[in-house]
Amino acid sequence: MADLKDLTVQSLFDIQGWVAVVTGGGTGLGLITAKALAANGAKVYVTGRRAEKLKDAETTDPASGGSIVGVQMDVTDKDSIKATVKQISEKEQHVNLLVNNAGVSSVNYGPSGPPKGSVEDISETMFNNQTFEDWDWIYKVNVASYYFTSAAFLPLLCAARDKAGYPEAGNILNISSISGITKESQNGQFSYNASKAAAISLTEQLAVDLKRPGLEVRVNTLAPGYFPSEMTPIDAEAGKEKEHFMTKWGIPFGRAGQPRDYAQAVLNFAVNQYVTGSTLVIDGAWLLAHA
């Protein structure tokens, strides 16, 4: 039977001294992730291609001792990934958490909405709206990079076991999207939704493969809905945000997701040693839309 002190928030979510890596961590949800970890005492390496964004993200929290350090890395380049692993391994003996967060959006039908007219018109619009290169790029970033980054960091993740008193190996959190679960194209963003579904499938496969003795690395997925970011700016009229989210997005709470909503979900996956291969939907409209 656990003592009460073992069930306090401070004990349940203790990541003091952890080392974490967040790809695409210079902006948006990646930066929220990094800040949530650093605020609780973790040293977080955020990666990305834009040096200025990484520099802006860097910080140290005197209260917790946590920090955010920027490292340039191209998640679509294997040499760049390996160089980053080498750079971090020269400073750290292990990594407790890898968050594969880097992602890009895709083209859709635009403001005109789904194609109309004859079947020939619809066919032509669908055929010409995207290219094979569009699909290649989005899969390269949103799926393949998660695989290669996870593989490259595996030795550092496994090295976390028995380091600094931690009983388990490091774990991986892949960021997908509610778009990877919905059955709608969401105005024709077929390649994006398919890539996010693939990220969930990749998570499940990695969770099974990496559970083997000697590895025992947990792998989970977070599938966020509407959170403000560079990819999903709030386009509501000032003073009408609640109505906007209730009508356009079907969110009964009348708001977008907030940083604390996201941080709570990230910390839960990071520390719960009895969860792997799971996908958590964090979207205020999901239950209502699929009741």
N, C-alpha and C positions, 0 to 999 in steps of 0.2 A: 504494500500500500504506500502510495506516494505521500510524502510530507507536504503540508500546505505551502511551505517555502518553495517546493519544487514546481508548484502550479501557479506561481505568480507570473505576471506578464514579463517581468524582467528575466525570470528564469526560462520561461517557455520560448522567448524570442531573443535569447542571448547569442549575439554574433560578434561580441567584442573580440577584436584581434583577428577576425576573419580576413582572408584575401579573396577578392572577387574580381571578375573580368566581365565587362558589359560591352558588347559590340554595338556600334551605333549609339554610344552613350553620351554623345556631346549635346544632343537636343532631344526634345519630346519625351516620350515614355522611357527611353533609355536613360535620359538625365534624371527623371523622377526616380527610376530604379536606383541609379547610382547615389543619389542624395539620400534615399531611404536607408540604403546600406551604410553609407558613411555616417549618417546621423546616429547610427547605433553601434559605431565603433569599428567598422570595417575599413580596410584599405582597398579602394576600388580603382582598378585600371579601366578607363573608358577608351574605346578605340573608335576610329573613324578616319575618313580621308581628308576632312577639312581641318587644317591645323588651327585656324582661328576659333572654331567652335570648341575644339578640345581645350584650347588655352582658356577660353571663357568658362569652361566647366570646372576647371581645377579649383580646389578649395581644401581647406583643413578646418575641421570642427574641434575647437579647443575643449568643448564640453565632453565629447565622447572619445576624442583621440582619433576619430576616423578621418579619412581623406579621400580626395578624388584626384587621380593622376592621368593625364592624357597621353595616349600612345597612338601615333599614326599607323593605320593598318588598312589595307584593302582586302575586304573579306572575299573578293572574287579572285584573289591572286594567292596561289599556294605558297610561293616564296615569301610573300609578305606575311602570311599567317605564321609560317615557320620562324621568320625573323622576330616576330612579336613574341612568340613563345620563348625563344632564346633570350630575348631582352628581359622578359619578366622573370624567367628562371634564374637569371644572374642576380636578381634582387630578392626573390622569394623562393622558399623551399617547397611550397605547395600552393594550390588554389582550392578554396572551399566551395566556390560557386562560380559557374560560368553561365552567363545570361546571353543567349543568342538572340539579339534584339534587332540587329540591322535589317532594314527592309525598304522596299520601294513600292510605290503604287503603280497602277497600270492605266492605260487609256480606257475610256468608256464611251457611251454614246453621246455624252455631252448634254447641253441644255435642251436639245431638241427631243431627247428621250428615245425610247425604243423605235426602231425603224417602222415606217408605215407604208402603205401602198400595196402593190401587187406582190406576189410571192417572189417574183424576179427582183423587185426593188429591195425587198427585205434581204434576200440572198446576197445581192451585190453589196449592200451596206455592211452586213456581217462579214463578208469576205474581205472587204477592203479597209475595214475599220482598224484592223490590227495586222501586224506582220509576224512572220516566224521569228524575226529578231526581237520583237517585243516580248514574245513568249520566252525565248531563250534567256533574255536579260533578267526578267522577273524571277524565273526559276533559279537562275544562277545566284541571285542575291537572297531570295526568300527561302530557298530550300537547300541548294547545294552548299552554300556557305556554312549553313548550320552543321552539315555533315562533316566537312573538312575541318572546321574550327573545333568541333567536339573531338574529333580524332586526334588533332594536334595537341590539344590540352589534356588528353587522357592521362599521360604520366604524371603531370602536376596535380590533377584531380585525385588520382589514386594515392599520391604521396601525402595527401591531407590526413589519411588515416593514422591515428596515433601521434599526430603532430600537435604539440601544444594542448594535449589533453582531449582532442576531438576523437570520438570513437568510430567515426565513419569516414569513408572517402568523400571527396567533394561531390557535388551534384550539379546537374545541368537543367536550366530552365529555358525552354524554347518559346519565343513569343509568336503566336499565331494571330488569329483574329476571329471575331464572330463571323466574318465573311468566309472562313474556312469550314463553317458548320451550316450556315444557311443554305437553303436549296434555291434561292433566288440569285439571279446574275447581278442584282443591284445596279441596274441601268447599264448592263453590258460589260461589267468589269470581269469577264470570264477568266482571263489569265491570272488576275490577282486572287480571286476567290479559289481557283484551282490550286494556286501555289500555297495558299494558307491551309487548304485541306491537306496538301502534300506534307506540309510541315508537321501537322498533327500525326499523320501516318508515320513520318520519319521518327517522331518522338516515341511512338509506340514500339517501333522496331528497335530503336536504340535502347529503350528501357528493357526489352527482353534480352538483347545481345549483351548488354553491359551489366546484367545482374549476376553474371557467372562468378564463382569464387575467385578471389584474387583481384577482382575489379569492384563489383558491388557498388556501381555508380547509379544513383537514382536519376531519372530523366522525366521531366514533366512539361506540360504546356499550359500557358496562360492565353486565353482567347478573349481579349478586350473588345468591348463595343466602342461607343462614341466617347473618346477622350480628346480634348483639344491638342493639336500638334501641328507641325508644318504640313503634314499630309491631310489633316482634317481640321481646318480652321473653323471657328464658329461664325456662321454666316447669318446670324439672327439680327433683327433690327433692335437697336438699343431700347431697353425697357420692355421688350416683348420676348425675352429669352425663354421664360417658362412656357408660354404659349407655343413658341417655336418648337421646343423639344417635345412637347406633348402631342402636337399635331403632325409635324413633319417627320419626327423620328419615333413617335409612338412610345415615348418614355414617360410612364405615369408619374414619375417623380419630378418631371419638368426641369431637368437639368442634365448637363453633361457629366461624365465621370470626373471625379476630383483626384488630385494627387494622393490624398490619404487613402481613398478607396483602392487605388492601384498599389500603393505601398503595402497595405495590409495583406493583399493577395500575394505579393512577391515574398514578403517575409514568411508567410505561412508555408509556401512551397520550399523556401530555403532551409527551414529548420525541421520540418516534419519528416522524421526518419522512417516513417511507415507508409509513405506515399510514393509510388513510382508508376509511370505509364498513364498518368491521369491528365485530363484536360479540365481546367476550371474556366467556365464562362463568367465574365464580369461585365454584365450589360444589363442596365435597368429595364430594357424593353424586351429582352429575350423571352421571358416567361409569358408575358402578355401576348406577344406575337405568336407564340406556339402553344397556347393553352388549348 
